[in-house]
């Protein structure tokens, strides 16, 4: 069994400078939401609220891939949304890909706010998240 402890720096190792900068920008936006814990595994960096993980990110050779959980399906009209999977009756996991800082726009930040609400239990209260 492998007891390796993964770090954010492990995910940044050997990635292009632009991907690292984009990851750091995303990380900053997530952490400014409030009380957020960071959990790092081999496959992703997960950001957790008081109730659950709500956002994941990992730098790639072409940008940042990850996921966020919100209480509605956004549909796949936006090029950043690669796949949507229902998680439970009121939660949807959205797989995303960001290729540049321009992709981290007001729409994406609003989805991040919704996801942070889920991380703090909005989906358990049936109310709006964010």
C-alpha positions in Angstrom: 0.0 0.0 0.0 1.3 3.4 -0.9 1.4 5.9 2.0 2.6 8.8 -0.2 1.3 12.2 0.9 0.5 14.4 -2.1 0.9 18.1 -2.2 -0.2 21.0 -4.4 3.4 21.4 -5.5 3.3 17.8 -6.8 0.5 18.8 -9.1 2.4 21.8 -10.3 5.6 20.0 -11.0 6.6 20.0 -14.7 3.5 21.9 -15.8 3.8 25.0 -18.1 4.1 28.3 -16.4 0.7 29.4 -17.8 -1.1 26.4 -16.3 0.6 27.0 -12.9 -0.5 30.7 -13.0 -4.0 29.8 -13.9 -4.2 27.2 -11.2 -2.9 29.7 -8.6 -5.5 32.3 -9.8 -8.3 29.7 -9.4 -6.9 28.6 -6.0 -6.9 32.3 -4.9 -10.6 32.7 -6.0 -11.6 29.6 -4.1 -9.8 30.4 -0.9 -11.2 34.0 -0.8 -14.7 32.5 -0.4 -14.2 31.9 3.3 -13.4 28.9 5.4 -12.0 26.4 2.9 -9.9 23.3 3.6 -7.6 21.9 0.9 -7.3 18.1 0.4 -4.7 16.8 -2.1 -4.8 13.4 -3.7 -2.9 11.9 -6.6 -5.6 12.9 -9.1 -6.7 16.4 -7.9 -6.7 19.2 -5.4 -10.1 19.3 -3.7 -11.4 22.3 -1.9 -13.9 21.6 1.0 -16.4 23.7 2.8 -17.8 22.9 6.3 -19.9 20.0 4.9 -18.2 18.6 1.8 -15.8 19.0 -1.1 -17.3 21.4 -3.6 -14.5 22.2 -6.1 -11.5 20.4 -7.6 -8.7 21.5 -9.8 -5.5 20.1 -11.3 -3.1 21.9 -13.7 -2.5 20.2 -17.0 -0.3 20.9 -20.0 -3.0 23.0 -21.6 -4.7 24.7 -18.5 -6.7 23.5 -15.6 -9.2 20.6 -15.4 -11.5 20.0 -12.5 -15.0 19.8 -11.2 -17.5 21.7 -9.2 -20.8 20.6 -7.6 -23.9 22.9 -7.7 -27.6 22.4 -7.3 -28.6 22.7 -10.9 -27.4 21.5 -14.3 -25.8 24.2 -16.4 -26.1 22.3 -19.6 -23.2 21.8 -22.0 -23.6 24.9 -24.1 -20.5 26.5 -22.5 -17.3 25.2 -23.9 -15.7 25.1 -20.5 -18.3 22.5 -19.3 -17.1 19.1 -20.5 -19.6 16.8 -18.8 -22.4 17.0 -16.2 -23.4 14.1 -14.0 -26.3 14.0 -11.5 -24.9 13.1 -8.1 -28.1 13.1 -6.1 -31.6 14.6 -6.7 -30.4 18.1 -6.0 -26.6 18.0 -6.9 -24.9 18.0 -10.2 -21.2 17.4 -10.8 -19.8 19.6 -13.6 -16.5 18.7 -15.2 -14.7 21.7 -16.5 -11.6 22.7 -18.5 -10.1 26.2 -18.4 -7.5 27.1 -20.9 -6.7 30.7 -20.0 -7.3 33.4 -17.5 -10.1 34.7 -19.7 -12.1 31.5 -19.0 -12.1 32.5 -15.3 -14.8 35.1 -16.0 -17.9 36.4 -14.0 -20.0 33.4 -15.1 -17.4 30.9 -13.8 -17.0 32.8 -10.6 -20.7 32.7 -10.0 -20.6 28.9 -10.4 -17.8 28.9 -7.9 -19.9 30.9 -5.5 -22.8 28.4 -5.9 -20.4 25.5 -5.4 -19.0 27.1 -2.2 -22.6 27.2 -0.9 -22.9 23.5 -1.6 -19.7 22.9 0.3 -21.3 24.6 3.3 -24.6 22.6 3.1 -26.9 24.6 0.8 -28.0 21.4 -0.8 -29.2 20.1 2.5 -31.3 23.1 3.2 -33.1 23.2 -0.1 -32.3 26.9 -0.5 -30.2 28.8 -3.0 -26.5 28.3 -2.7 -23.9 31.0 -2.8 
